[in-house]
Amino acid sequence: MDHPRARRERREGREPLRRGAGGRPLPSRALVFSSIGLALIQVVGTRAAQHGQPQAHQLDPFGFVLLLLGPAILLLRNRLPVAACVGTAAVVVVYLLVGYPYGPIFLSVVVGFVNAILTGHRRAAWISVAGLYLAHLTLTLATGDLHWNDARDWARELGTIAWLLLVVLAAEVVRSRVEQREQRRQVRAEREQRVADEQRLAIARELHDVLAHSISLINIQAGVALELLDGDPEQARTALTTIKQTSKEALGEVRQVLGTLRTPGRDDAAPRTPAPGLDRLDELVAQARSAGLDVALHTTGTRRALPQGVELAAFRIVQEALTNVIRHSSARTAQVGLVFADEALTLDVQDPGPLSATGGPRAGGSGSGLTGMRERVAALGGSVSAAPSGTGFRVHAELPLHRADRPSTAQELP
């Protein structure tokens, strides 16, 4: 049966530790096999090396225990890297004090040192290696193996130092590469998370704008239909027809937005209709008029096709502004102005007001519409203001055209 900790580690994307009785973690197979291989190399290599060192203490049972103890300690190097590094160095110090022959027993120290460096315990690793070398130097001086006036002895000692420095340098290079790879992974993960957040916010903006506008129109038309159902069935039928058409269009746009959440690469996830743009402003004005709001649309400058991001942002800003007039204002008229310039598109939506008896906070809403409006404009590098103006309300936005074609970390949703 799977241990609960193993299941949690697997859910978190980590390789679960092997566990024994009581849930105690066991060394992985890789650790076990590497330690067994290291033990064989140390035993066989040291037995071969002692033939060239007749003055050294020949291997006995205690020497074999020391040769096997280092690899055994390394079984703990993943869980206790400092203990493994210090322990292998201590074993070698005892080995040298007894006077056993030099040989591959230092491999255990190298493995423990490199592992401690890679896990971030550099101070402990350096102290362990420094302590080991001091023990070696003290023993060499005490036994008379190092003569102050013998160049060959000093050359051998310098070779030992160079070997240690090479191990240290290799470990530091590997540590640096690992850290760089981890930093690149974190940067990539942060970038992917940022893109995902931007896409999520874009979906939230689209759903809010589509649903808030459509549901407001449906609510008004439903009220009209209820009032006229008995006295003027033909007008009630017209209101219900408007409800049907508005709900159909809203469902189509919602399906298109939700299609972006499907698996990438699927053909049916592609948009089936173009993104809303300024060419649909007349349709937006007609919908507002069907809800009882007379909208006057004024255009200054040469009307032309603009980048898709600007077209979509402009359409949604006007849509949100008119929806707010319908929901919150007692005015039955509104002014929408568009100014086409070489560098920017300027939008101006005027609500003469005043606030209706059921508008404002009583009309509900979370303010997400104005927030989404500001996010759209900020993504294009423009500016927007939405504030009271006299007894009414005014939305004024400037959308620059020179930044609209620049690539973004997240594509604007249709």
VEXDREN-2710 file (C-alpha; in Angstrom, 1 decimal):
% VEXDREN-2710
k/r/px/py/pz
1/MET/0.0/0.0/0.0
2/ASP/1.2/3.5/-0.9
3/HIS/2.4/5.5/2.1
4/PRO/0.6/8.9/2.5
5/ARG/3.8/10.8/2.3
6/ALA/4.7/9.0/-1.0
7/ARG/1.4/9.9/-2.4
8/ARG/1.8/13.6/-1.4
9/GLU/5.3/13.6/-2.9
10/ARG/4.0/12.2/-6.2
11/ARG/1.2/14.8/-6.3
12/GLU/3.8/17.5/-5.9
13/GLY/5.8/16.2/-8.8
14/ARG/8.7/14.8/-6.7
15/GLU/10.1/11.3/-6.8
16/PRO/8.7/9.7/-3.7
17/LEU/11.2/8.4/-1.2
18/ARG/11.3/4.6/-0.5
19/ARG/10.0/4.0/3.0
20/GLY/10.4/1.2/5.4
21/ALA/8.4/0.2/8.4
22/GLY/6.8/3.1/10.2
23/GLY/7.2/5.3/7.1
24/ARG/11.0/5.9/7.7
25/PRO/12.6/7.0/4.4
26/LEU/15.0/4.5/2.8
27/PRO/17.9/5.3/0.5
28/SER/17.1/5.2/-3.2
29/ARG/18.3/2.4/-5.4
30/ALA/20.7/4.8/-7.1
31/LEU/22.3/5.7/-3.8
32/VAL/22.6/2.0/-2.8
33/PHE/24.2/1.0/-6.1
34/SER/26.6/3.9/-6.2
35/SER/27.7/3.2/-2.6
36/ILE/28.2/-0.5/-3.4
37/GLY/30.3/0.5/-6.5
38/LEU/32.3/3.0/-4.5
39/ALA/33.0/0.4/-1.8
40/LEU/34.3/-2.1/-4.3
41/ILE/36.6/0.5/-5.9
42/GLN/38.0/1.5/-2.5
43/VAL/38.6/-2.1/-1.4
44/VAL/40.1/-3.4/-4.6
45/GLY/42.0/-0.2/-5.4
46/THR/43.5/0.0/-1.9
47/ARG/44.6/-3.7/-1.9
48/ALA/46.4/-3.0/-5.2
49/ALA/47.9/0.2/-3.9
50/GLN/49.4/-1.3/-0.8
51/HIS/51.8/-3.4/-2.8
52/GLY/53.6/-0.2/-3.8
53/GLN/53.7/1.1/-0.2
54/PRO/55.5/-1.5/1.9
55/GLN/56.2/1.0/4.7
56/ALA/52.4/1.5/5.3
57/HIS/50.3/-0.5/7.7
58/GLN/48.9/-3.4/5.8
59/LEU/45.2/-3.8/5.6
60/ASP/43.5/-5.7/8.4
61/PRO/39.8/-6.1/9.4
62/PHE/39.7/-2.6/10.9
63/GLY/41.1/-1.2/7.7
64/PHE/38.4/-2.9/5.6
65/VAL/35.8/-1.6/8.0
66/LEU/37.0/1.9/7.4
67/LEU/37.1/1.4/3.6
68/LEU/33.4/0.2/3.8
69/LEU/32.3/2.8/6.3
70/GLY/32.7/5.8/4.0
71/PRO/30.4/4.5/1.3
72/ALA/27.9/3.4/4.0
73/ILE/27.8/7.0/5.4
74/LEU/27.2/8.3/1.8
75/LEU/23.9/6.5/1.9
76/LEU/22.7/9.4/4.0
77/ARG/24.0/12.2/1.7
78/ASN/20.7/13.2/0.3
79/ARG/19.0/13.5/3.7
80/LEU/22.0/14.6/5.7
81/PRO/24.6/16.2/3.3
82/VAL/26.7/17.9/6.1
83/ALA/26.8/14.7/8.2
84/ALA/27.9/12.7/5.1
85/CYS/30.6/15.2/4.2
86/VAL/32.0/15.4/7.8
87/GLY/31.6/11.7/8.4
88/THR/33.6/10.6/5.3
89/ALA/36.3/13.1/6.1
90/ALA/36.5/11.8/9.7
91/VAL/36.8/8.2/8.5
92/VAL/39.7/9.1/6.3
93/VAL/41.4/11.0/9.1
94/VAL/41.2/7.8/11.3
95/TYR/42.4/5.8/8.3
96/LEU/45.5/8.1/7.9
97/LEU/46.2/8.1/11.7
98/VAL/46.4/4.3/11.7
99/GLY/48.9/4.5/8.8
100/TYR/47.1/2.5/6.2
101/PRO/48.2/2.9/2.6
102/TYR/47.1/5.9/0.5
103/GLY/44.5/4.9/-2.1
104/PRO/41.0/5.5/-3.4
105/ILE/39.5/5.9/0.0
106/PHE/39.6/9.6/-0.8
107/LEU/36.8/9.0/-3.3
108/SER/34.3/8.9/-0.5
109/VAL/35.4/12.4/0.7
110/VAL/35.2/13.7/-2.9
111/VAL/31.6/12.5/-3.3
112/GLY/30.6/13.8/0.1
113/PHE/32.3/17.2/-0.5
114/VAL/30.7/17.7/-4.0
115/ASN/27.3/16.7/-2.6
116/ALA/27.6/19.2/0.2
117/ILE/28.6/21.9/-2.2
118/LEU/25.7/21.2/-4.5
119/THR/23.2/21.2/-1.7
120/GLY/24.4/24.7/-0.5
121/HIS/26.5/23.6/2.5
122/ARG/29.7/25.2/1.2
123/ARG/31.1/26.2/4.6
124/ALA/30.8/22.7/6.1
125/ALA/32.3/21.2/2.9
126/TRP/35.3/23.5/3.0
127/ILE/35.9/23.0/6.7
128/SER/35.8/19.2/6.2
129/VAL/38.3/19.2/3.4
130/ALA/40.6/21.7/5.2
131/GLY/40.5/19.6/8.3
132/LEU/41.4/16.5/6.3
133/TYR/44.3/18.2/4.7
134/LEU/45.6/19.5/8.0
135/ALA/45.4/16.0/9.5
136/HIS/47.3/14.7/6.5
137/LEU/50.0/17.5/6.8
138/THR/50.4/16.9/10.5
139/LEU/50.7/13.2/10.1
140/THR/53.3/13.7/7.3
141/LEU/55.4/16.0/9.4
142/ALA/55.1/13.7/12.5
143/THR/56.2/10.6/10.7
144/GLY/59.1/12.4/8.9
145/ASP/57.7/11.8/5.4
146/LEU/58.1/15.5/4.6
147/HIS/61.6/16.9/4.8
148/TRP/61.9/20.6/4.7
149/ASN/64.9/20.5/2.4
150/ASP/63.7/17.8/0.1
151/ALA/62.3/19.3/-3.1
152/ARG/60.7/15.9/-4.1
153/ASP/58.7/15.9/-0.9
154/TRP/57.4/19.4/-1.4
155/ALA/56.6/18.6/-5.0
156/ARG/54.5/15.7/-3.8
157/GLU/52.8/17.9/-1.3
158/LEU/52.1/20.6/-3.9
159/GLY/50.6/17.9/-6.1
160/THR/48.3/16.9/-3.3
161/ILE/47.2/20.6/-2.8
162/ALA/46.7/20.9/-6.6
163/TRP/44.6/17.8/-6.6
164/LEU/42.4/19.2/-3.8
165/LEU/42.1/22.5/-5.5
166/LEU/41.0/20.7/-8.7
167/VAL/38.3/18.9/-6.8
168/VAL/37.1/22.1/-5.2
169/LEU/37.1/24.0/-8.5
170/ALA/35.2/21.2/-10.3
171/ALA/32.6/21.2/-7.5
172/GLU/32.2/25.0/-7.6
173/VAL/31.8/24.9/-11.4
174/VAL/29.2/22.2/-11.2
175/ARG/27.4/24.2/-8.4
176/SER/27.4/27.3/-10.5
177/ARG/26.0/25.5/-13.5
178/VAL/23.3/23.9/-11.4
179/GLU/22.3/27.3/-9.9
180/GLN/22.2/28.9/-13.4
181/ARG/20.0/26.1/-14.6
182/GLU/17.7/26.5/-11.6
183/GLN/17.5/30.3/-12.2
184/ARG/16.6/29.7/-15.8
185/ARG/13.9/27.3/-14.8
186/GLN/12.5/29.7/-12.2
187/VAL/12.5/32.6/-14.8
188/ARG/10.8/30.3/-17.3
189/ALA/8.2/29.2/-14.7
190/GLU/7.6/32.9/-13.7
191/ARG/7.2/33.9/-17.3
192/GLU/4.7/31.0/-17.9
193/GLN/2.8/31.9/-14.8
194/ARG/2.7/35.6/-15.8
195/VAL/1.4/34.6/-19.3
196/ALA/-1.2/32.4/-17.7
197/ASP/-2.3/35.2/-15.3
198/GLU/-2.6/37.6/-18.2
199/GLN/-4.7/35.1/-20.2
200/ARG/-6.9/34.4/-17.1
201/LEU/-7.5/38.2/-16.6
202/ALA/-8.2/38.6/-20.4
203/ILE/-10.9/35.8/-20.2
204/ALA/-12.4/37.4/-17.0
205/ARG/-12.6/40.8/-18.8
206/GLU/-14.2/39.3/-21.9
207/LEU/-16.8/37.3/-19.9
208/HIS/-17.6/40.3/-17.7
209/ASP/-18.0/42.7/-20.7
210/VAL/-20.1/40.2/-22.7
211/LEU/-22.3/39.1/-19.9
212/ALA/-22.8/42.5/-18.2
213/HIS/-23.9/44.2/-21.4
214/SER/-26.1/41.4/-22.6
215/ILE/-27.8/40.6/-19.3
216/SER/-28.5/44.3/-18.7
217/LEU/-30.3/44.5/-22.1
218/ILE/-32.1/41.2/-21.4
219/ASN/-33.2/42.5/-18.0
220/ILE/-34.6/45.7/-19.5
221/GLN/-36.3/44.0/-22.4
222/ALA/-37.8/41.4/-20.0
223/GLY/-39.3/44.2/-17.9
224/VAL/-40.7/45.8/-21.0
225/ALA/-42.2/42.5/-22.2
226/LEU/-43.9/41.9/-18.8
227/GLU/-45.4/45.4/-18.8
228/LEU/-46.8/45.2/-22.3
229/LEU/-47.7/41.5/-22.4
230/ASP/-51.4/42.2/-21.8
231/GLY/-51.9/45.7/-23.2
232/ASP/-49.7/45.6/-26.3
233/PRO/-48.7/42.0/-27.2
234/GLU/-47.0/43.1/-30.4
235/GLN/-44.6/45.4/-28.5
236/ALA/-44.1/42.6/-26.0
237/ARG/-43.2/40.2/-28.9
238/THR/-40.6/42.7/-30.2
239/ALA/-39.0/42.9/-26.7
240/LEU/-38.9/39.1/-26.5
241/THR/-37.4/38.9/-30.0
242/THR/-34.7/41.3/-28.8
243/ILE/-34.1/39.1/-25.8
244/LYS/-33.7/36.1/-28.0
245/GLN/-31.3/37.8/-30.4
246/THR/-29.2/39.3/-27.6
247/SER/-29.0/36.0/-25.7
248/LYS/-28.0/34.2/-28.9
249/GLU/-25.2/36.7/-29.6
250/ALA/-24.0/36.6/-26.0
251/LEU/-23.9/32.8/-26.0
252/GLY/-21.9/32.9/-29.2
253/GLU/-19.3/35.3/-27.7
254/VAL/-19.1/33.3/-24.5
255/ARG/-18.5/30.1/-26.5
256/GLN/-15.7/31.8/-28.4
257/VAL/-14.1/33.1/-25.2
258/LEU/-14.3/29.7/-23.5
259/GLY/-12.9/28.1/-26.6
260/THR/-9.5/29.6/-25.7
261/LEU/-9.4/27.3/-22.7
262/ARG/-9.4/24.1/-24.8
263/THR/-6.4/22.1/-25.5
264/PRO/-3.9/24.0/-27.7
265/GLY/-3.6/22.7/-31.2
266/ARG/-7.2/21.6/-31.6
267/ASP/-8.9/22.9/-34.7
268/ASP/-12.2/23.5/-32.9
269/ALA/-10.6/25.8/-30.5
270/ALA/-9.9/28.5/-33.1
271/PRO/-12.2/31.5/-33.2
272/ARG/-15.1/31.1/-35.7
273/THR/-16.0/34.8/-35.9
274/PRO/-13.8/37.9/-36.0
275/ALA/-13.2/39.8/-32.8
276/PRO/-15.6/42.8/-32.1
277/GLY/-14.3/46.0/-33.5
278/LEU/-15.4/49.5/-34.4
279/ASP/-17.3/48.2/-37.4
280/ARG/-19.9/46.9/-34.8
281/LEU/-20.4/50.2/-33.1
282/ASP/-23.6/50.8/-35.1
283/GLU/-24.9/47.4/-33.8
284/LEU/-24.0/48.4/-30.3
285/VAL/-25.8/51.7/-30.7
286/ALA/-28.9/49.9/-32.0
287/GLN/-28.9/47.5/-29.0
288/ALA/-28.7/50.5/-26.6
289/ARG/-31.6/52.2/-28.4
290/SER/-33.7/49.0/-28.1
291/ALA/-33.1/49.3/-24.3
292/GLY/-34.4/52.9/-24.4
293/LEU/-31.1/54.8/-24.6
294/ASP/-30.7/57.2/-27.5
295/VAL/-27.0/57.2/-28.4
296/ALA/-25.5/59.9/-30.6
297/LEU/-22.3/58.7/-32.3
298/HIS/-19.9/61.4/-33.6
299/THR/-16.7/60.7/-35.5
300/THR/-13.8/63.1/-36.1
301/GLY/-11.0/62.4/-38.6
302/THR/-10.8/59.7/-41.2
303/ARG/-12.3/56.4/-40.1
304/ARG/-10.1/53.5/-41.0
305/ALA/-9.1/50.0/-39.9
306/LEU/-6.9/50.0/-36.8
307/PRO/-4.9/47.2/-35.1
308/GLN/-7.1/44.5/-33.7
309/GLY/-6.1/45.2/-30.1
310/VAL/-7.1/48.8/-30.4
311/GLU/-10.4/47.9/-32.2
312/LEU/-11.3/45.4/-29.5
313/ALA/-10.4/47.7/-26.6
314/ALA/-12.4/50.6/-28.1
315/PHE/-15.4/48.4/-28.7
316/ARG/-15.4/47.0/-25.1
317/ILE/-14.9/50.5/-23.6
318/VAL/-17.9/51.9/-25.4
319/GLN/-19.9/48.8/-24.6
320/GLU/-19.1/49.0/-20.9
321/ALA/-19.7/52.7/-20.8
322/LEU/-23.2/52.4/-22.4
323/THR/-24.0/49.4/-20.2
324/ASN/-23.3/51.6/-17.1
325/VAL/-25.5/54.4/-18.5
326/ILE/-28.4/51.9/-18.9
327/ARG/-27.9/50.4/-15.5
328/HIS/-27.0/53.4/-13.4
329/SER/-28.3/56.6/-15.0
330/SER/-31.7/58.1/-15.4
331/ALA/-30.6/59.7/-18.7
332/ARG/-32.2/58.4/-21.9
333/THR/-29.5/59.9/-24.1
334/ALA/-25.7/59.5/-24.3
335/GLN/-22.9/60.9/-26.5
336/VAL/-20.2/58.8/-28.0
337/GLY/-17.3/60.5/-29.7
338/LEU/-14.4/59.0/-31.7
339/VAL/-11.4/61.0/-32.8
340/PHE/-9.1/59.3/-35.4
341/ALA/-5.6/60.7/-35.3
342/ASP/-2.3/59.5/-36.7
343/GLU/-0.9/58.6/-33.3
344/ALA/-3.9/57.6/-31.3
345/LEU/-7.7/56.9/-31.2
346/THR/-9.6/59.0/-28.6
347/LEU/-12.9/57.8/-27.1
348/ASP/-15.3/60.0/-25.2
349/VAL/-18.6/58.7/-23.8
350/GLN/-20.8/61.3/-22.0
351/ASP/-23.7/60.4/-19.6
352/PRO/-25.6/63.6/-18.8
353/GLY/-27.1/61.9/-15.7
354/PRO/-28.3/62.2/-13.0
355/LEU/-28.1/58.9/-11.2
356/SER/-31.3/56.9/-11.3
357/ALA/-33.2/55.9/-8.2
358/THR/-32.1/52.3/-8.7
359/GLY/-28.6/53.1/-10.0
360/GLY/-25.3/53.3/-8.2
361/PRO/-24.6/50.7/-5.5
362/ARG/-28.2/49.7/-5.6
363/ALA/-27.8/48.4/-9.1
364/GLY/-25.2/45.9/-8.0
365/GLY/-21.9/45.3/-9.7
366/SER/-18.4/44.9/-8.4
367/GLY/-16.5/47.6/-10.3
368/SER/-14.8/45.0/-12.5
369/GLY/-16.0/46.7/-15.6
370/LEU/-14.0/49.9/-14.9
371/THR/-11.0/47.8/-13.7
372/GLY/-11.1/45.8/-17.0
373/MET/-11.4/49.0/-18.9
374/ARG/-8.2/50.4/-17.3
375/GLU/-6.4/47.0/-17.8
376/ARG/-7.2/47.1/-21.5
377/VAL/-5.9/50.6/-22.0
378/ALA/-2.8/50.0/-19.9
379/ALA/-1.9/47.0/-22.0
380/LEU/-1.9/49.3/-25.0
381/GLY/0.1/52.0/-23.2
382/GLY/-2.7/54.5/-23.2
383/SER/-4.7/56.4/-20.6
384/VAL/-8.3/56.4/-19.4
385/SER/-10.4/58.4/-17.0
386/ALA/-13.8/57.5/-15.7
387/ALA/-15.2/60.0/-13.3
388/PRO/-18.3/62.1/-12.5
389/SER/-18.9/65.1/-14.8
390/GLY/-21.5/67.5/-13.6
391/THR/-24.6/65.5/-12.8
392/GLY/-23.5/62.7/-15.0
393/PHE/-20.5/60.6/-15.8
394/ARG/-17.7/60.7/-18.4
395/VAL/-15.4/58.1/-19.8
396/HIS/-12.4/59.4/-21.7
397/ALA/-9.7/57.1/-23.2
398/GLU/-6.7/57.6/-25.5
399/LEU/-5.4/54.4/-27.2
400/PRO/-2.0/54.9/-28.9
401/LEU/-1.6/53.2/-32.3
402/HIS/2.2/52.9/-32.4
403/ARG/2.4/50.2/-29.6
404/ALA/-0.6/48.1/-30.8
405/ASP/1.4/45.9/-33.2
406/ARG/4.1/45.1/-30.6
407/PRO/4.1/41.4/-29.5
408/SER/2.6/40.8/-26.0
409/THR/3.2/38.0/-23.5
410/ALA/-0.5/37.0/-23.8
411/GLN/-2.6/37.4/-26.9
412/GLU/-5.8/39.5/-26.6
413/LEU/-8.9/37.3/-26.6
414/PRO/-11.5/37.7/-29.3
END
